Amino acid sequence: MTDSDGPQGVPAADIRSQRLEKREQLRQAGQCPYGFRVDGLLSTARAREMCAAEAAADSAAPQARVAGRIMAKRDMGKSLFLDLRDAEGRLQLYVQRQAVGDEDFARLKTFDIGDILTAAGTMFVTRTGEISLRVAEFRLLSKSLRPLPEKWHGLTDVEQRYRQRYLDLLCNEDAGRVFRRRIAIIRALRQYLDERGFLEVETPMMQPLAGGAAARPFKTYYHALGCPMYLRIAPELYLKRLLVGGMEKVYEINRNFRNEGLSRRHNPEFTMLELYQAYSDCRGMMSLVEDMIAAVARDVLGATAVRVGDREIDLAPPWRRVHYADLVRETMGADWYDLAPEVQRLRACEKDLGVDAGWTPEAVTHEIYEKIIEPTLIQPTFVTRLPAWLVPLARRCDDDPSVVDVYELEINGQEISPGYSELNDPVEQRSRFGEQLAAAGNDDVAVDRIDEDFLTAMEYGMPPAGGLGLGIDRLVMILTGAESIRDVILFPQMRPAT
């Protein structure tokens, strides 16, 4: 079924015209097609619970008022059966002509699938065991002018599901379950951190400098201040200012914006949990995120084993910890770091990687990591001691300044969380910012100038700290088994429809 077709292939335009005519007939009869506030409502789930409890106790049948959308209608002549759906489920309505009167019964028969109404009456159980509401009164709350997708096929067009999420939620119950689980995951993350003394804070989404990560920003212009601004690519530098100010355990569940491509695992607007803890380090962050994700899985799913496609992933701690260089050696040979650059490039080409002659050994190595190694890391894995050039805001390892004291948490072949021992030396930080700026050249992927205010803050003294980010969208993908990031974002970015 296409968006232009209604049930049984009737053009949607024809159905809309018929429903507009019904709307006008209601108005001419003094009936409002669009209602107002409803008091005393019960959810369909609560009404069903009450009926089941009273039936078990052999008590008087309970009264209930419900509201929702008509999803099915069966005309039995002198009675009607309607399936009513609200946010918590479905309930059968049983309407007899003699109970509501001839005029109202005739009017109800003209209601369409998709109309929203409220109904009140007595709960009962049919002879077939169906918990139902025997309707004594009803009222139309919203006349639906467009037909819902046909019942047996539903909303099968993937692009339409993303563009018209409201129809996806109406027609695909699995979609509703995914987003309710997303809400529960975020609630559980907050609860976990709040119980451990972290403070939830807010930092600017519009910033005069694009900093905290190497990514192409979205640019805008602030007319009142007469200056360019950027949608944030990360909240890191503002959260670290709070460490300087004495807030020792902070976090933010934030929206970040990166002007980059879209894919099954990338959306330019995404949700990130970022936190910092004074007097901790990379190992403290690994322990925290490991315990936090396992706790959230137990809270939301009741288990730490999850299935994504045909893969089962075990989130129960402890998780594997392995050095970046060791993974490279396992894949490319124990002698990899001793090879001449041209030999490294040749060996990379043998792995079907497209590397140019001008690539540095570091760039070749990281291409191998991202394209060959990372997709194989299905079970939770902390990849540690990454090259310093990759992470300009992290502390160098004391025993080897060419690597930094960081982790990348990989689950199901993608990065879920980076974590650092944070750099708190303002002199070295200035030097690292300068190197990052020089490497960027004219490329607007990186910051176009150094954040002097952040460096000033650091010079007042920033405590040693651990920090981490956690991609909420990717975590939700794992905990719901979703294969695409668009399935866990209510309104993903898409090219405008033509």
Summary of the structure (lengths in Angstrom):
residues: 498
radius of gyration: 29.0
end to end distance: 19.5
largest distance: 91.3
contacts: 1500
relative contact order: 0.10
helix: 37%
strand: 28%
